[in-house]
Amino acid sequence: MSANYSTIPASAVKQPKPFIVHHTDEQLRDFKKDIESAKLGQTTYENLQQDRKYGVTSQWLREAMEAWKDFDWRKVEGQVNQFPNFMAEVDDDGVSYTIHFMALFSNRDDAIPVLALHGWPGSFLEFLPIFSQLSAKYSPEELPYHIIVPSLPGYAYSSAPPLDRDFRLENAANIIDSLMVQLGFGKGYVVQGGDVGSKIARVLGGTFPRAKAIHLNFSIMPDPGNIDESVYDDLEREGLKRAEWFTKFGSAYALLHGTKPATIGLALSASPVSLLVWIGEKFLDWTDDDLPLDAVLEQLFTPGNIGAHENPVWHINKPLGMSWFPKEIAPVPEAWTATTGDLVLFKKHDKGGHFAALEHPDVLLADLEEFIKLVKPVV
């Protein structure tokens, strides 16, 4: 990428430091050694089932481990470093955090700041396809937005949560809002989020006045109980069936994360293969079509944790947009999402799942751009 998208706006109150993603040869050798020394568990009836009813198959894990041994991380580093990356120092509740973010800064004075938040299991890498599309579509002089994709605390190259206190979604939201203020966007910005990113987006939308409009591609929630079911269309009825399936057969991980995060954290950090099994299953089950194996493996190189899953309710009394995908883990009806905010745009698609930015970046980007046009007067 020859164009320069790295010019920090003149309104920035604090300059971030440029950052180059690079892991040493020793780190990569140690990583490969850990994979090569890992022992594959014995074959069982459950891990032979090709429908993955009981989880990933031993065959998939064996193939993934072999692919991981020869995985070209330098290629991924090159893809990431095509785009500007930075480090910023941000304070929250007396603790200083180093926050990594990838960005496309516009040279336009009227560019709209857009904060894009990744989820779990994933990282800022989810947005690489959208960055590629934006840089192909717009030069820095034409780009209508400043796009900021931070690594959430505890993910990738950002600082981990503190060791002497609990770390909640509100803390993450405050850190990310402070980052946007540092970058000169204190007058307002748009937020996009999926999974954990959608929860942080809801906190921002509900309690931070600078977050002017919120676009989500994840809106898991209980039945509000006051919706006439006759308003559901066929896609939404199928979505509710999928949500029921997820509750019964796919949500055990969340209970474990929420109740025993220390236990599962220690278990997964003991071996990259443990992490591969645990997270790889989600990339298989939560998508419409299976992602390429390389796309799964690159998400796993720098694991992180943001703490317990929570189910708070933050009503968004400002413009709310939603991109709906049928193979999301719990694709709830439009009428449900409308009870959580001022819903001004609901885009329903017939293909796609939990990792929309990876699976269908063109669709998610088109929805986001349509939403930004709608909300531009309030940003």
N, C-alpha and C positions, 0 to 999 in steps of 0.2 A: 504494500500500500504506500504509494508515493505522496498522497495528499496529507496535509498536516492538520490533524484533528486534535492537537494537543495544546492549543492556545487557551490558557486559563482566562475566564472572563475578567475584565478590568474591575468588576465589582467584588471580586473575591477578597475576603477579609484576612485570609491566611493561605499561603501558597503550599500546596502539597508537593511532595518530592517525587520526581519521576522514578519508576520502578521497572526493572527488567526481570521477567520470570525466568529463573534459571536454577536448576538443581545440579549439584556437583556430580562428577563421575562416580565418586565414592558413594554418594547417596543412591544413585541408580544401581550400582553394583550390589549394595547391601539390600536394596529392595528386591532385585532379581534373586539374590541368594535366599531371601526369606521365602519367596515363591517356590524355588527349586527344592528347598528343604521341607516344605509343607507336605504332610501325609494326607492323602485323600481317604476319607472314611469308607467303611465297607459298603458294598452294594446291598441294598435292601429292597423289599417289595415297593416301599413308598417312593424311593428315589429312582425307581425304574419307570414310573408312570409318566408317559409322554404328555398327558393332559395337564401335568403340573398341579394336580389337585392337592397333593401333599407338600408341594414346594418344588424347588429346582431339581432337575435330574442329575444323577452322577455323571452322565454323559456330557451335559452342558457344562458342568463345573470342570470336568477334565479338559474339554476343548478350550474353555475360557482360561484355565491356568496355562495351557500351552501357548495360547495367543499372548498372554500377559508376559511370558518370559521374553518374547521378542518384540514387545510393544515399543513403538518408536516415540518415546516421550519428547525427544528433541523436535520432532515434527510438530507436536502439540505446542511446545514452547514457541516455535516459530509462528504458528497460527495466532497464539495469544499476543505475541509481541508485535504483530502487524498493527495492533491498536494501542493507543496510549494507556499505560497503566501507572498508577500512582499509589503513594502511601501518605496518609494524613494522620496527625495526632489529634485525638478527640477525647475530651473529658466527660465523665458521667459519674455523679455521686462520689466525687473525690478520687476516682480511678482514671488513669490515663490509658487509652486504647490506641493501638496502631491499626488503622483500618485501610485495607487494600481496596482499590476500586479500579475498574476499567471504564474508559469514557470515550465518547465522541463529542468534542466541543465544537460548536458552530462559531463561525465568524460573524454571524448576523446579530445585530443589536436587539432584534425582536424575537430571538429564538426562545422557545418554551422549554424550561427545565423539566426533564422527565427522569424520575427515579425508578429503576427496574430492580425488583427484589426476587432473588432465586429462592428455591425451597429446599426441602429434604426429600429424598436423597439426591443431592445435586450440588451445584456450585455456580459461580459466575460464568463458568464455561457454557452453561445452558444458553446464554445469549450470544455466543459467537456467531451462529448462523444469521441472527437478526443484525448484528453489527456488519457482517459481510454484505447483507442486502442493503442496509442503509448507506454504507460507503460506496457501493456500486451505483446507487440511485442518486445520491447527493454529493456534491463537493462541499468542502467546509464553508464556502461562500453561499451555498444554496441550502444547506441542512437547516430545516425549520426548528430543530430541537437541540438541546444539550442532553445527551443520554448518559446517565450515571448508573453503573452497575457495581455496587459494593459487594465485597465478600462479607457476609454477615459475621458478627463476632463468633469466633470459634471455627470458622470455615476458612479453608485455603490459607491465605497469607495474613489474615487479620488476627488480632490478639484473641486469645481464649478468654472466656468469662473469668472473673476473679475466683480465688479459692476460698475466700472467707465469708461468702454470702451467696444466697440464691440469685440466679440471673433470670429475669423474666422478659416477656415480650415487650413490656413497657421500657425496660432498660435498652433493649435493642433499638426500639423506635426512637428513643431520645438520642442515642448515639448517631443514628442515621440522619435524623433531623438536624443535629448539630453539624454533621458533615456537609449537608446541603447549605446551611447558613455560611459555613466557612468558604464554600465555593462561590458565594455571592448570590445565592438563590433565596435569600431571606424574605423576599416579597411574595414568594409562592412557587409551587411546583406541582406536577402531576405525578401520581404513583401508580405503578403497575406491579402486580405480584401474583404468585402462585404458591400453593402449599404454605409452608411457614411464612414465606414472603407475603402471602395474602393476609395472614393473621397480623403481621406487622403493619401492612398497609391499612388494615381496619383500625388498628390502634392509632396510626397517624391520622387517618381520616376522621376518627371520632374525637380525638383529643388534641391534635396539633393544628392550629389555625393556618399554618403555612402550607399544609397539604390541602390543596384547593379542590382536587378531584381524584377519584380512585377508580382504577380499572383492574379487574380481577379475572383470573381464569380458574379459580377454585373458590367454592362457596359452601363447604360442608357445614351442615347445620341440622338441628332436629326439626321435625314437622311443626310449623308454627301453630297448627291446630285450628285455624280459622279460614282455611282455603276451600272453596268449592272445587271438588275434584273434577268436575265436568270441564274445567278450563284447561286441564292437562291435554296435550296432544300425544300422539303415539310415541314420539321420540322421548318425551318426558316420562311417560309411563315405563318405557324400557329403562330409562335412567334410574327411576326409583327401584326397579328390580335389581339393577346393578348395585345400587346403594345398599339394598338388603343383602345381596351376596357379599359385599365387602364387609358389612357389619358381622355377618355370621362366619365368614371364612377368610377374611383378609385383614382384620383389624387387631389381631392379637399383638402384633409388634408395637402398636401404639399404647396398649395397656402396659406392656413391659417397659417401654420408654418412659411412660408417665409415672409408673410406680417404683421402678427399680433402675433408674438411669445409670447409677454407679455400676451395677452388676453387668448390664449389657455393654456399657462403655468399656469396662476392663476386658470383657470377653472379646469384643470386636477389635480392640487395639492390640491384642496379643499376636495377631497374624493378619496380613493383608488378605489371605484367602478366606478367613472368617468374615471379613468385611465384604469380600466379593460375593459370598453366598447370601449374606443378609441383605445387601443392597441390590445385587443382581436380580434377585427374585422380584423386586419392586419394578425394575426397569422392564421386566418381562410381563408382569401381570397388569401393570398400570398403563400400558400403551395399547393403541389400536393394533398396529403391526409391530413386531419385534424390532427394536432398534438394532443397527449394526453393532457387532460386538465391540468394535473400537470406540463407538460412542459411549458405551457403558463403561469400558475400562478407563477412559480418560476422566470420567467423573469420579473415579475412585482413588486417584493417586494422592490427593491431599484431603483426607477425610476430616470432618469436624462435627461438633455437636453444639446445639444451642440450648440444650436443657429439655425439661419436661414438655410434653404436649399439653395444651390447655384448651378450654372451650369457653372463653369469655364472650360476651356480646357487646360489641361496640357499634352503636347505630351511627350511620354516616349521614349527617344532615347537610350533604353537599352532593354534587353530581357523582353518580356511581355507574360504572359500566361493567359489563360481564361478557366474557367469551365462553360459551358453553360447548363442551366436547363430550360425545357420547360414552367414551371409554375412560372418562375421569373416574376416580374411585367412588365418588358419590355425586353424580350429576343431578342436582336437585332442580325442580321446576322454576321457571321464571317468576311465578307468583310467590314462591318462597323467598327468593333473593330480594324481591321488591319490598319485603317487610323489613329489610335490614338497612335501607338507605333510600336516597332519592335516585331511583333507577331511571337513567335517561337513555341507556343503550343496552340492549341484550341481543347478542349475535349468536345464533344457534347453528352449529355445524353438524354434518352427518358423518364426520370422520375425525379421529384424533382422541388423545387421552390426557393423562396427567402431566406429561412433559411437553406441553404445547410448543414452547420455544424451540425445542429440539425436533419434535415430530413434524410440525407445520409452521415454521417460522414466518412464511409468507402470509398465512391466514391470520396469525396472531398480530403481526405487524400491521396488516391492513385494518384490523379491528381497532388497534390502538390509535392509528392515525385518524380513523373516522371519529373516535371518541375525542381525541385532542381538538379536532375541528369544532366539535359540538361545545366543548367546555372552554375554548380559548377566551371568550369574553370574561370569564371569572378568574383566570389564572394571572 
